[in-house]
Amino acid sequence: MQLVSETRPQVRRDRLLRLPDVEAATGLRKSTIYLLIKRGEFPRCVQVTPRCVAWPESAVLQWVQDRIAQAEGVAQARTAQASGVQQ
């Protein structure tokens, strides 16, 4: 007897986060989140129902990781600049 496996396309798993969860994940408040969206600096929300929006968790977490990487890059640049000045 031979088992046949079905080949199904992999569905990317993601969750939709409501505003309180986005605030908790980013440390930002509603007004700042919407200001950053307006500036194009934060992921846009998706319309779930006519009166409900949410953010893809992956987009919010990627934004957080990008901010961390950016901060680390600035810190490394300052360290390199400071060590160059002392020589």
Secondary structure, 3 states (H helix, E strand, C coil): CCCCCCCCCCCCCCCEECHHHHHHHHCCCHHHHHHHHHHCCCCCCEEEECCEEEEEHHHHHHHHHHHHHHHHHHHHHHHHHHHHHHC
